[in-house]
Amino acid sequence: MVELTPEVGMRSAKPRRSRTFWWGLGALGILTAIWGYSNIVIRQLEHSMSPAELLIIRFGLVGLLGLPWVFRGPRISPMRWLGGLAVGFFLASATLAQAISMESIPVDSVAFITALYVILTPLFMALWRRRMPHRIVIAAALVSLIGVGLLVGHFTVTAATGTLWALLAAVVATLQIIGTAEVSRVMTTIQLAIVEALGAFVTLVVYALITHAHASNPHLFAAVTGSFSWAVWWRLGYLAVLGTLVAVWLQVWGQSQLTATEAALAFNMEPVWTAVFAWLVFAQWLRWLQVLGAALIVASLVALSVTGEETSALEIPDAKAPYREH
């Protein structure tokens, strides 16, 4: 609300973003950098094991080894356990849907379609709260989505089954973002990070048992017996510690300082970091259109952060209070 200053009778300056907003945005910025380099590490491991095996080891290391820290914290009720495991289910499902879609359509097309969660997040939130998202949010989301499209390159819509899998990945990623924001209010960040990883691990194990994804390769046995090379273990360790445990903690804490829509916009920095690390590691140069796309993504975040609007005006209000860490 705009007030008049008693001294000069003029309108006061627009309210500025709080310090917690900038801390939250910084946390998600670091998170997207971790995700970006994780994509490089996954590419380096693609010849060592299948995606299902890689994800099982990645989430299993965090979920199983981290259980003692879950029980050392505040008691989690059965319903809250189910909520955290459900978020992990969404995380694993989105990752698997992306992997399946890549078997039918190009990777850049998959990246563009999956990035639709930027649009789906405010729309889903609007449907849930029965309100329309703010026009600034819609504009920033559209600009960010255009930036992603330019960054990943050309996009051709086909009737392939992979397109439907990529759309499913976008929908499930949206649910994961919203679910993380909701569940983070009922347990500590470290608890949710571990429980979410455990939920993803269980989901992937069930998937492997149903599809027999583990039958053609001995890599799960190699992980148990420790017969991997040091290079493989280093990359798996990065994915487990930084790419999963630290990343989920940053996501949970960062989203607790922002709205779900602001977080979804911040997550679009991931392809920017992926392109930067691909240039550093694989010497893959960005084209001018990709540079323009990266600039549009950054511009959408800047526009959202300097509007001076309060969070309640930009997002559907939430009556729940954030969980207080112990």
C-alpha positions in Angstrom: 0.0 0.0 0.0 1.3 3.4 -1.0 1.5 6.0 1.9 2.0 9.7 2.0 5.1 11.0 3.9 4.0 13.5 6.6 6.9 15.9 5.8 6.4 16.6 2.2 3.1 14.9 1.4 4.7 12.9 -1.5 4.4 9.3 -2.2 6.9 7.1 -0.5 9.2 4.9 -2.6 8.0 1.5 -3.7 8.7 -1.3 -1.2 11.9 -3.2 -1.9 12.5 -6.9 -1.9 13.4 -8.2 1.6 16.9 -9.6 2.4 15.4 -13.1 2.6 14.3 -12.8 -1.0 17.9 -12.1 -2.1 19.3 -14.9 0.1 16.7 -17.3 -1.4 17.5 -16.2 -4.9 21.2 -16.6 -4.3 20.6 -20.1 -2.9 18.7 -21.2 -6.0 21.4 -19.6 -8.1 24.0 -21.8 -6.5 21.6 -24.7 -6.8 21.2 -24.2 -10.6 25.0 -24.1 -11.0 25.2 -27.4 -9.2 22.5 -28.8 -11.4 24.3 -27.5 -14.5 27.5 -29.2 -13.6 25.6 -32.3 -12.7 24.4 -32.5 -16.3 28.1 -32.5 -17.4 29.0 -35.3 -14.8 26.0 -37.4 -16.0 27.1 -37.1 -19.5 30.6 -38.2 -18.5 29.1 -41.2 -16.8 26.7 -42.1 -19.6 29.0 -44.8 -21.0 29.6 -46.4 -17.6 26.0 -47.3 -16.6 22.3 -46.8 -17.6 20.3 -43.8 -16.4 18.2 -45.9 -14.1 21.3 -47.5 -12.4 22.9 -44.1 -12.1 19.9 -42.5 -10.4 19.4 -45.5 -8.1 23.0 -45.2 -6.8 22.8 -41.4 -6.6 19.6 -41.2 -4.6 20.2 -44.4 -2.7 23.5 -43.1 -1.2 21.7 -40.1 0.2 18.4 -41.7 1.2 19.8 -44.7 2.9 23.0 -43.3 4.5 21.1 -40.2 5.6 18.3 -41.9 7.6 20.1 -41.5 11.0 20.0 -37.7 10.6 16.3 -37.9 9.9 15.5 -39.7 13.2 17.8 -37.4 15.1 15.7 -34.4 14.2 12.1 -33.5 15.3 9.7 -36.4 15.0 8.0 -36.7 11.6 4.4 -38.0 11.6 3.3 -40.7 9.1 1.5 -38.2 7.0 4.5 -36.0 6.8 6.6 -39.0 5.8 4.2 -39.7 3.0 4.4 -36.1 1.8 8.2 -36.1 1.7 8.3 -39.5 -0.1 5.7 -38.2 -2.6 7.9 -35.3 -3.5 10.7 -37.8 -4.1 8.4 -39.8 -6.3 7.8 -36.7 -8.4 11.5 -36.0 -8.6 12.3 -39.5 -9.8 9.4 -39.6 -12.2 10.3 -36.3 -13.8 13.9 -37.5 -14.3 12.8 -40.9 -15.7 10.2 -39.2 -18.1 13.0 -37.0 -19.4 15.3 -40.0 -20.0 12.6 -42.0 -21.8 11.6 -39.0 -24.0 15.3 -38.6 -25.1 15.0 -42.0 -26.8 12.5 -40.6 -29.3 13.2 -36.9 -29.8 16.3 -34.7 -29.7 17.7 -33.6 -26.3 17.2 -29.9 -27.1 13.5 -30.5 -27.8 13.2 -32.3 -24.5 14.8 -29.4 -22.7 12.5 -26.9 -24.3 9.3 -29.0 -23.5 10.3 -29.7 -19.9 11.0 -26.0 -19.3 7.2 -25.5 -19.7 7.1 -25.9 -15.9 7.9 -22.2 -15.8 4.4 -21.6 -17.3 2.7 -24.5 -15.5 3.8 -23.5 -12.0 1.8 -20.2 -11.8 -1.1 -21.8 -13.7 -1.2 -24.8 -11.3 -1.0 -22.4 -8.3 -3.8 -20.3 -9.7 -6.0 -23.3 -10.1 -5.2 -24.5 -6.6 -5.9 -21.1 -5.1 -8.7 -20.2 -7.6 -7.0 -17.0 -8.6 -5.2 -15.7 -11.7 -1.4 -15.2 -11.5 -0.1 -11.7 -11.5 0.6 -10.2 -14.9 4.3 -9.5 -13.9 4.7 -13.2 -13.1 3.2 -14.2 -16.5 5.4 -11.8 -18.4 8.5 -12.9 -16.7 7.6 -16.5 -17.2 7.0 -16.0 -20.9 10.3 -14.1 -21.4 12.2 -16.8 -19.5 10.6 -19.6 -21.5 11.6 -17.8 -24.8 15.1 -17.5 -23.4 15.2 -21.3 -22.8 14.0 -21.9 -26.3 16.8 -19.8 -27.8 19.4 -21.3 -25.5 18.7 -25.0 -26.3 18.5 -24.3 -30.1 15.9 -25.3 -32.7 12.7 -26.9 -31.8 10.4 -29.0 -34.0 7.2 -30.4 -32.7 6.6 -34.0 -33.7 3.9 -36.6 -33.0 6.5 -38.9 -31.5 5.8 -40.6 -28.2 8.8 -38.8 -26.7 6.9 -35.5 -26.9 4.2 -36.9 -24.6 6.9 -38.2 -22.2 8.6 -34.7 -22.2 5.3 -33.0 -21.5 4.7 -35.5 -18.6 8.2 -34.5 -17.3 7.2 -30.9 -17.3 3.9 -31.6 -15.4 5.7 -33.8 -12.8 8.5 -31.2 -12.4 5.8 -28.6 -11.6 4.3 -30.9 -9.0 7.8 -31.4 -7.5 8.4 -27.7 -7.2 5.0 -27.0 -5.6 5.2 -30.1 -3.4 8.6 -29.1 -2.1 7.3 -25.7 -1.1 4.4 -27.3 0.8 6.3 -30.1 2.5 9.1 -27.8 3.6 6.7 -26.2 6.0 6.3 -29.4 8.1 9.8 -30.7 8.5 13.4 -29.4 8.6 15.3 -28.8 5.4 17.8 -31.6 6.0 15.0 -34.1 6.8 13.2 -33.2 3.6 16.4 -33.5 1.6 17.0 -37.1 2.9 13.3 -38.2 2.8 12.9 -36.9 -0.7 16.0 -38.7 -1.9 14.7 -41.9 -0.2 11.4 -41.5 -2.0 13.2 -41.1 -5.3 15.4 -44.2 -4.6 12.3 -46.4 -3.8 10.5 -45.2 -6.9 13.5 -46.0 -9.1 14.0 -49.4 -7.5 10.4 -50.3 -8.2 10.8 -49.0 -11.8 13.9 -51.2 -12.2 12.2 -54.3 -10.8 9.2 -53.8 -13.1 11.1 -53.0 -16.3 14.1 -55.2 -15.4 16.3 -52.2 -16.1 19.0 -53.8 -13.9 19.2 -57.1 -15.8 21.5 -56.1 -18.7 24.2 -54.5 -16.6 26.2 -55.4 -13.5 26.8 -51.9 -12.4 24.5 -52.0 -9.3 26.5 -55.0 -8.1 29.7 -53.2 -8.9 28.5 -50.3 -6.7 27.8 -52.7 -3.8 31.2 -54.4 -4.1 33.1 -51.2 -4.7 34.7 -52.3 -8.0 34.1 -49.0 -9.7 37.2 -46.9 -10.8 38.1 -43.8 -8.7 36.9 -41.5 -11.5 33.5 -43.1 -11.5 33.3 -43.0 -7.7 34.3 -39.3 -7.6 31.5 -38.4 -10.1 29.0 -40.5 -8.2 30.1 -38.9 -5.0 29.6 -35.4 -6.5 26.1 -36.4 -7.7 25.2 -37.9 -4.3 26.6 -35.2 -2.0 26.5 -31.9 -4.0 24.0 -32.9 -6.8 21.5 -34.4 -4.4 21.9 -33.8 -0.7 23.2 -30.2 -0.9 21.1 -29.5 -3.9 17.9 -30.6 -2.3 18.8 -28.7 0.9 19.4 -25.5 -1.2 16.1 -26.1 -3.0 14.1 -26.6 0.2 15.7 -23.6 2.0 15.6 -21.3 -1.1 12.0 -22.1 -1.9 11.1 -21.3 1.7 12.3 -17.7 1.1 10.5 -17.4 -2.3 7.2 -18.2 -3.8 6.8 -21.3 -6.0 6.6 -19.2 -9.2 9.7 -17.2 -8.3 11.6 -20.4 -7.7 10.5 -21.9 -11.0 11.8 -18.8 -12.8 15.1 -19.1 -10.9 15.4 -22.7 -11.9 15.6 -21.6 -15.5 19.2 -20.6 -14.8 20.1 -24.3 -15.0 20.5 -24.4 -18.8 22.6 -21.2 -18.6 25.1 -22.9 -16.2 24.9 -26.1 -18.3 26.0 -24.2 -21.4 28.8 -22.5 -19.5 30.2 -25.7 -18.1 29.8 -27.4 -21.5 32.0 -24.7 -22.9 34.6 -25.1 -20.1 34.7 -28.9 -20.1 33.9 -29.8 -23.7 34.9 -26.6 -25.4 31.4 -26.2 -26.8 30.9 -22.5 -27.8 27.6 -20.7 -27.5 26.0 -19.3 -30.6 24.7 -15.8 -30.7 21.1 -16.9 -30.3 22.1 -19.0 -27.3 23.8 -15.9 -25.7 20.6 -14.0 -26.4 18.5 -16.7 -24.7 20.8 -16.7 -21.7 20.4 -12.9 -21.5 16.6 -13.1 -21.6 16.6 -15.6 -18.7 18.7 -13.3 -16.6 16.5 -10.3 -17.6 13.3 -12.1 -16.5 14.8 -12.7 -13.0 16.0 -9.1 -12.8 12.6 -7.8 -13.9 10.9 -9.9 -11.3 13.2 -8.8 -8.5 13.2 -5.0 -9.1 9.4 -4.5 -9.6 9.1 -3.4 -5.9 5.9 -5.4 -5.6 5.3 -7.4 -2.5 5.3 -11.2 -2.8 1.6 -11.3 -1.9 0.9 -9.2 -5.0 3.0 -11.4 -7.3 1.9 -14.8 -6.1 -1.1 -16.6 -4.7 -1.0 -16.1 -0.9 -0.3 -19.1 1.4 -1.7 -19.1 4.9 0.8 -21.6 6.1 3.8 -20.5 8.1 7.2 -21.8 7.2 8.7 -24.6 9.4 10.9 -23.2 12.2 14.3 -25.0 12.3 15.3 -26.5 15.7 
